[in-house]
């Protein structure tokens, strides 16, 4: 009798499929029906027909044959979690009995076939996680039985068809992470059964239609990361079954509607990263079911409403980066379930409520960049497993609480830029989980706490601008994962321990403005990951070790204002990523190494001023075409300024004064306009502000300009140093650093 027609269709489907694991090995063409084949399910009546085809998760490849359209009795088709590719065949529209179609998690491409709209019985369509492109067909509104439409993570484009409004039975519609554009159609209000509307990470624009307020059954509205604008519609207050409202990362403006306070079942309210303004409505305090509220990164004003303290189940409250003022309500400390609180980057004042120290669930407390004053509650950490505490950039006084790490959960502690005093308590220095410890810019005292070196997870330590004394202990070498060590602006004494060379992960090391002495240990240059090294304003002596040339990742090198002597190592020229080289104010002698001209990345500044350098200026420095500031003043350099400097078109400021230079200035425009003070104290320079070399007076030099421009260049160099010190507290790429310096300067010297 042979295999029936449906079996023949299935064999044709199999012929286009790769089955490396032989899951379809029992599909025997000698059978009379396919009803015993793996993945095939038939009806149980006398005239058996294929009702269900489930080939999910079989690692099948290839494409889906148009023969699928021959299975006209099929009600369930599941091909999900394979690697099927090419187009979805239009013939699938002939499966007129199909109720569920699962094609998700494959590699299907092309547009959705219009023929899908013929599947009048279809209740579930899942095409998520493919590479489907093009728009939803206008005819999709013909699928009147459709209850579930899952299409996220594709490349679907175009606007949503207005015909979506015909889908009265649609309960779940998820099409996030596509390229859908245009406005959200007002017809969506016709989807009266809709419970979940998820269209995040698309390119929707325009306003949220007020007709969404007609969706009485809606539990989840997820529209984040689009380009939606306009106001949040007050009609959302009619969606009284909402559990999740996620509108963040859009371009919404205006106030938060007080009508949102009517959403008594709302659990998660995310409105962050928009341009919302006005006060937080006190009606938000009516959200008795809320567990997470995030209004951060907006332009909200006014005070934190005390009504928020009525939301007893609240676990997360983020209102950071707004324009809030006033005090932190004491009532927030009565929220027994609150675990994460972030009110940072506002204008809040007053004291930190003492009740925070009694909150048992609190793991994250971030209040940085406000105007808070008074003492930190001293029992903070006794009752809660604190994870992150950041109270930096305030006006807090008193001592660091001893119990912050009592429950050994703390990974980040930042109390920098306050007015704290006293020593670092042992409860902090023995905190084994700590990854980042930032206590900079306070009035802390004591020696470097050696116990810190036992923290096996510590990657960032900032103690700069305090009043620490004594030596940096050799135990520092035990901080094996340390990437960032900033100790500048203290009173540390003695020599740098050579054990710093064991910090193989170190990226940024700054001990500037201390009282350190002795030679620079060559072992430091074993830290091959270093990008920033700042030893300025100490009393280091001796020569710079030639091993410095091994720091292939170095971008910023600052050794100025010490007592370093000898030649500048030629190996500095190996630092091919260097953008800023500061070696001024030392006792370096000999000639400028010609190898410096090979550091083509030098952009921000080259400062060799105030040393004992002699000999000619290397012609090779003219190769530094990105260089913006060049300081060679107060040395014993001789000969002419090389003509190759005419190529330094990026130069914004320079100083060659107080050397033994002679000859004509190169024809670089900057040299012709720069004040005389940048060239004074040399034997016989001519050209530019000195007039023509044949003895003629200056062409356009105004004596009153010289002092002004010289002062400006001096100030700009000072600004550069200050800005680099400031920005070195953050991991900032060198090119971005140069841009930020330019912004900080605010003006060019050749104005």
Beta strands, then each sheet from edge to edge (+ up, - down):
strand 1: 17-19
strand 2: 40-42
strand 3: 50-54
strand 4: 60-62
strand 5: 76-78
strand 6: 85-87
strand 7: 100-102
strand 8: 107-110
strand 9: 124-126
strand 10: 131-134
strand 11: 148-150
strand 12: 155-156
strand 13: 172-174
strand 14: 181-183
strand 15: 196-198
strand 16: 203-206
strand 17: 220-222
strand 18: 227-230
strand 19: 244-246
strand 20: 251-254
strand 21: 268-270
strand 22: 275-279
strand 23: 292-294
strand 24: 299-301
strand 25: 316-318
strand 26: 325-327
strand 27: 340-342
strand 28: 347-351
strand 29: 364-366
strand 30: 371-375
strand 31: 388-390
strand 32: 395-397
strand 33: 412-414
strand 34: 421-422
strand 35: 436-438
strand 36: 443-447
strand 37: 460-462
strand 38: 467-471
strand 39: 484-486
strand 40: 491-495
strand 41: 508-510
strand 42: 515-519
strand 43: 532-534
strand 44: 539-542
strand 45: 556-558
strand 46: 563-567
strand 47: 580-582
strand 48: 587-590
strand 49: 605-607
strand 50: 612-616
strand 51: 629-631
strand 52: 636-639
strand 53: 653-655
strand 54: 660-664
strand 55: 684-686
sheet 1: 1+ 4-
sheet 2: 2+ 3- 5- 7- 9- 11- 13- 15- 17- 19- 21- 23- 25- 27- 29- 31- 33- 35- 37- 39- 41- 43- 45- 47- 49- 51- 53-
sheet 3: 6+ 8+ 10+ 12+
sheet 4: 14+ 16+ 18+ 20+ 22+ 24+
sheet 5: 26+ 28+ 30+ 32+
sheet 6: 34+ 36+ 38+ 40+ 42+ 44+ 46+ 48+ 50+ 52+ 54+ 55+
end
